[in-house]
Amino acid sequence: MPSLIAATARTLSVFEVFARERRALSNSDMARLLSLRDSSCLDLMHTLHSLGYLMRTPKTLRYYPTARLYETAQQINQNDPLTTVAREAVEQLGERTGESAFFGILDRNAVKVIAAQPSPRPLRYVVEVGNRVSLNASALGKSLLGLHDDEEAAELVRDLVLRPVTERTVIEPSRLLADVAAGRERGWYEAIGEGGEGVSGLAVAGWIGDQPAGLSLAGPSERMQRNHESCLEALREISASFLN
C-alpha cells in the first residue's frame, strides 16, 4: 500500500502558504507557519530557491515564488486531454452555429468555463476561459445540476446562494429544481434572459470518465429562438462524440 512522502507534502505546503499569505516570507515565518524547525525549513527553502521556484530579496532575505511553477502548470494544462476535448468541441460548435460556445465543468458551487469560442457576429455573448458561471443563472449550470438525481440536485441547490443576475434569474430553489428536472427529462437545458438581459442559452451535459461536463451555446434571445432547432441539433451531435 502506498505511503505518504512527508518531504513532498511539505514542498507543496510551501506554495499553499504563499497563496494564503500573499506576501514575501522569511525562513522563520515559513518555519512557524509549517510547524518546522528553522534548520529544516531553511534546507527546504534553499532547495526551492536553487531550483528557481523561489526568489530571495537581497536585504531582508525574504522568499517569494517565481513564475516557474505557474509556467510549468500552464504547460501541463495545455496538454490536458480534457482541455483538448473542450477546445475542439467549442470550435466545432461555434463554426457550425455561428454563436458563442462554451465548455464548463462543475467547480464547487459554480460552473468553471475551461474553453470558449466567441461568436464572430457583432452582437454576441462573451464569457472568458476561467470565468465561473452561476448554476442557477445559466443553461450550462442547470445542465450540470441535471446530471444528479433529484435528491442529489436538491442537496447541491441547498448549498447555493441564489443571487439574481437579471429580473428573470431563477432564485427560488423549488423552481430551479423543477427547471432542472424538466431539462433532464427532455435531454437539454435552457436559460432565457436569466444570465444576461436579452441573452438565451442552450446546454447539454454528460460525463467524461468520472468528470461531469457541459457544452453550451449562448447568444441574443431573438436569434437563438429563431435557430433553436439547428442549435440544439448541433449541440446534441457534437456532444455525443465525447460525452456519456
NUZA-102525 format. One line per 5 residues: their letters; for each residue x, y, z of C-alpha. Coordinates in pm, 1 decimal. Example, Ala and Ser with C-alpha at 12.3 -4.5 7.8 and 13.67 -1.06 7.14 Angstrom:
NUZA-102525
as) 1230.0:-450.0:780.0 | 1367.0:-106.0:714.0;
END
This chain:
NUZA-102525
mpsli) 0.0:0.0:0.0 | 147.6:340.7:-93.9 | 265.0:569.5:183.6 | 269.8:946.5:218.2 | 606.3:1108.5:139.1;
aatar) 642.9:1381.2:400.5 | 902.4:1580.9:205.4 | 671.6:1606.1:-95.8 | 379.8:1715.6:121.3 | 594.5:1984.8:286.8;
tlsvf) 709.7:2113.9:-50.9 | 354.7:2157.7:-174.5 | 259.0:2315.7:157.5 | 515.2:2591.2:95.2 | 320.6:2709.8:-209.2;
evfar) -11.7:2677.4:-29.1 | 124.3:2903.9:246.5 | 235.7:3165.4:-7.0 | -106.0:3151.6:-174.5 | -276.2:3207.2:160.9;
erral) -38.7:3474.4:298.0 | 8.1:3668.5:-27.9 | 338.1:3821.8:85.1 | 710.2:3754.7:92.2 | 812.5:3543.7:391.5;
snsdm) 1133.1:3493.8:585.9 | 1259.1:3147.7:669.5 | 1141.6:3188.4:1029.3 | 796.3:3297.1:906.0 | 766.5:2986.3:692.2;
arlls) 903.6:2759.3:964.7 | 641.9:2888.8:1204.4 | 358.2:2853.6:954.3 | 464.1:2497.7:862.5 | 548.9:2399.8:1220.6;
lrdss) 904.8:2308.5:1120.9 | 1243.7:2366.7:1280.5 | 1423.3:2667.1:1129.7 | 1707.7:2447.5:1006.4 | 1476.7:2200.6:831.1;
cldlm) 1278.4:2482.8:673.3 | 1599.5:2652.9:557.3 | 1702.9:2338.5:368.2 | 1361.0:2323.8:204.3 | 1356.6:2690.5:105.5;
htlhs) 1717.6:2674.1:-16.6 | 1631.6:2377.7:-239.6 | 1332.1:2554.5:-396.3 | 1537.0:2870.8:-439.6 | 1821.7:2680.0:-607.1;
lgylm) 1576.5:2513.5:-846.6 | 1431.0:2850.9:-948.8 | 1090.7:2814.3:-781.5 | 1159.9:3084.6:-522.4 | 1332.6:3422.1:-535.6;
rtpkt) 1503.0:3580.7:-234.1 | 1534.6:3952.1:-154.9 | 1899.3:4054.2:-101.0 | 1848.1:4274.2:206.5 | 1554.3:4135.1:405.1;
lryyp) 1620.0:3774.5:290.1 | 1254.3:3703.9:229.9 | 1128.6:3445.2:-14.6 | 851.7:3458.1:-270.7 | 758.9:3221.5:-558.5;
tarly) 883.9:3293.5:-908.4 | 673.1:3239.7:-1220.4 | 830.9:2898.5:-1280.3 | 557.9:2699.6:-1105.9 | 287.3:2891.6:-1295.4;
etaqq) 464.0:2837.7:-1628.4 | 500.9:2466.5:-1556.5 | 132.7:2440.2:-1466.5 | 38.7:2621.0:-1788.5 | 239.1:2373.1:-1995.5;
inqnd) 68.9:2083.3:-1819.5 | -274.3:2239.7:-1867.8 | -217.4:2295.9:-2239.7 | -171.3:1922.1:-2284.0 | -456.4:1816.7:-2055.2;
plttv) -678.1:1578.5:-2258.2 | -991.3:1736.0:-2108.4 | -878.2:2082.2:-2223.0 | -810.4:1946.2:-2570.9 | -1157.2:1789.4:-2590.6;
areav) -1314.2:2112.6:-2463.9 | -1136.3:2332.1:-2718.3 | -1221.5:2106.6:-3009.7 | -1585.9:2087.6:-2902.4 | -1638.4:2463.8:-2876.3;
eqlge) -1456.0:2524.6:-3203.8 | -1682.0:2279.5:-3386.1 | -1995.0:2411.7:-3220.4 | -1904.4:2774.3:-3285.3 | -1820.9:2710.9:-3650.6;
rtges) -2142.4:2519.8:-3709.5 | -2383.3:2760.0:-3537.2 | -2214.3:3099.3:-3551.9 | -2297.8:3153.4:-3184.3 | -2070.1:3170.7:-2879.5;
affgi) -1986.5:2824.2:-2748.0 | -1869.6:2724.9:-2400.4 | -1745.9:2413.6:-2224.4 | -1772.8:2400.1:-1845.4 | -1712.8:2172.9:-1550.6;
ldrna) -1861.2:2173.9:-1203.3 | -1640.4:2372.2:-965.0 | -1788.2:2356.7:-614.2 | -2095.1:2584.0:-631.8 | -2048.6:2718.4:-985.8;
vkvia) -1951.4:2627.3:-1339.5 | -1590.9:2687.3:-1438.3 | -1551.2:2766.4:-1808.7 | -1246.4:2581.2:-1944.9 | -1296.8:2652.7:-2315.7;
aqpsp) -1480.8:2925.3:-2505.3 | -1530.6:3017.0:-2869.2 | -1682.7:3365.1:-2916.0 | -1926.3:3424.1:-3198.1 | -1783.2:3618.0:-3494.8;
rplry) -2101.8:3825.5:-3510.8 | -2100.4:4184.8:-3380.5 | -2389.9:4112.8:-3141.7 | -2271.7:3826.5:-2924.3 | -2239.4:3695.5:-2570.3;
vvevg) -1885.6:3660.7:-2436.2 | -1755.9:3458.7:-2139.5 | -1381.8:3417.2:-2085.8 | -1197.5:3096.8:-2002.8 | -1158.8:3074.0:-1626.4;
nrvsl) -1483.1:3259.6:-1552.3 | -1717.7:3098.6:-1301.9 | -2084.7:3099.3:-1402.4 | -2380.0:3067.9:-1163.9 | -2551.7:2730.6:-1158.3;
nasal) -2894.4:2893.1:-1133.3 | -2847.0:3163.4:-1397.7 | -2719.6:2961.6:-1693.1 | -2821.6:2671.5:-1912.5 | -2474.1:2529.9:-1854.8;
gksll) -2523.4:2537.0:-1478.3 | -2864.4:2373.4:-1497.5 | -2725.9:2101.5:-1722.7 | -2459.8:2010.0:-1466.9 | -2717.1:2004.0:-1189.1;
glhdd) -2923.4:1775.6:-1412.1 | -2652.0:1509.2:-1409.0 | -2754.8:1439.2:-1049.4 | -3076.7:1272.9:-943.1 | -3348.8:1476.3:-769.9;
eeaae) -3212.9:1417.0:-420.1 | -2852.6:1498.3:-509.8 | -2955.7:1807.2:-706.4 | -3164.6:1930.2:-412.9 | -2864.4:1890.9:-182.5;
lvrdl) -2645.4:2091.7:-419.4 | -2907.5:2366.1:-450.0 | -2939.0:2389.6:-70.5 | -2572.5:2491.0:-59.2 | -2613.8:2766.6:-320.4;
vlrpv) -2661.8:3135.8:-258.8 | -2920.8:3206.4:-527.9 | -2849.8:3563.1:-634.7 | -3040.0:3732.6:-918.5 | -2836.8:3835.4:-1224.6;
tertv) -3139.9:3970.2:-1410.6 | -3508.5:4001.4:-1329.6 | -3560.7:3658.4:-1487.9 | -3293.8:3474.0:-1289.0 | -3440.6:3177.2:-1102.2;
iepsr) -3376.3:3226.8:-730.3 | -3646.3:3001.4:-584.1 | -3498.7:2655.8:-507.5 | -3820.9:2471.4:-593.9 | -3849.6:2641.7:-932.6;
lladv) -3481.8:2582.9:-1010.2 | -3516.5:2213.7:-930.3 | -3829.7:2197.3:-1147.3 | -3636.1:2353.6:-1437.6 | -3356.2:2104.1:-1387.6;
aagre) -3597.8:1809.9:-1376.1 | -3768.8:1928.7:-1697.1 | -3433.9:1959.8:-1870.6 | -3326.4:1615.2:-1755.3 | -3649.4:1471.7:-1893.9;
rgwye) -3610.1:1624.8:-2240.8 | -3229.6:1589.2:-2255.6 | -3135.3:1956.3:-2287.7 | -3148.0:2273.9:-2079.8 | -3214.3:2639.6:-2143.9;
aigeg) -3192.7:2979.4:-1977.4 | -3382.1:3269.9:-2134.9 | -3270.8:3611.4:-2015.0 | -3154.1:3464.6:-1683.0 | -2779.4:3522.3:-1705.9;
gegvs) -2790.2:3838.3:-1914.9 | -3055.5:4075.1:-2046.1 | -3170.7:3964.4:-2390.7 | -2943.5:3657.6:-2386.1 | -3054.3:3295.1:-2415.2;
glava) -2855.6:2977.6:-2369.8 | -2888.9:2610.0:-2454.9 | -2683.2:2330.5:-2298.9 | -2634.5:1958.2:-2274.9 | -2422.5:1771.0:-2023.4;
gwigd) -2272.0:1430.9:-1958.2 | -1965.8:1254.7:-1826.6 | -1609.6:1225.0:-1949.4 | -1493.1:935.6:-1737.0 | -1590.2:1048.9:-1387.8;
qpagl) -1579.5:1420.0:-1476.8 | -1916.8:1597.6:-1516.8 | -1902.2:1837.4:-1810.4 | -2137.7:2055.6:-2010.7 | -2143.6:2209.5:-2358.1;
slagp) -2341.6:2525.8:-2422.8 | -2439.1:2791.0:-2676.7 | -2545.9:3145.3:-2593.3 | -2648.1:3447.4:-2794.2 | -2914.8:3713.8:-2843.6;
sermq) -3252.1:3567.1:-2748.2 | -3424.4:3652.9:-3075.5 | -3152.7:3483.9:-3281.0 | -3129.8:3181.7:-3050.5 | -3506.1:3129.8:-3062.2;
rnhes) -3512.3:3160.8:-3440.9 | -3236.4:2899.8:-3476.7 | -3339.3:2687.7:-3179.1 | -3373.6:2355.5:-3361.8 | -3049.6:2383.2:-3559.5;
cleal) -2856.2:2493.6:-3249.5 | -2998.0:2207.0:-3047.5 | -2916.5:1957.9:-3322.9 | -2555.1:2080.1:-3333.8 | -2524.0:2058.1:-2955.6;
reisa) -2653.6:1703.2:-2949.3 | -2443.7:1575.0:-3237.3 | -2115.2:1729.2:-3124.0 | -2157.9:1637.1:-2756.6 | -2245.7:1277.6:-2849.0;
sfln) -1889.6:1227.5:-2972.4 | -1732.8:1274.6:-2627.9 | -1998.4:1284.3:-2352.5 | -2153.7:977.3:-2196.7;
END
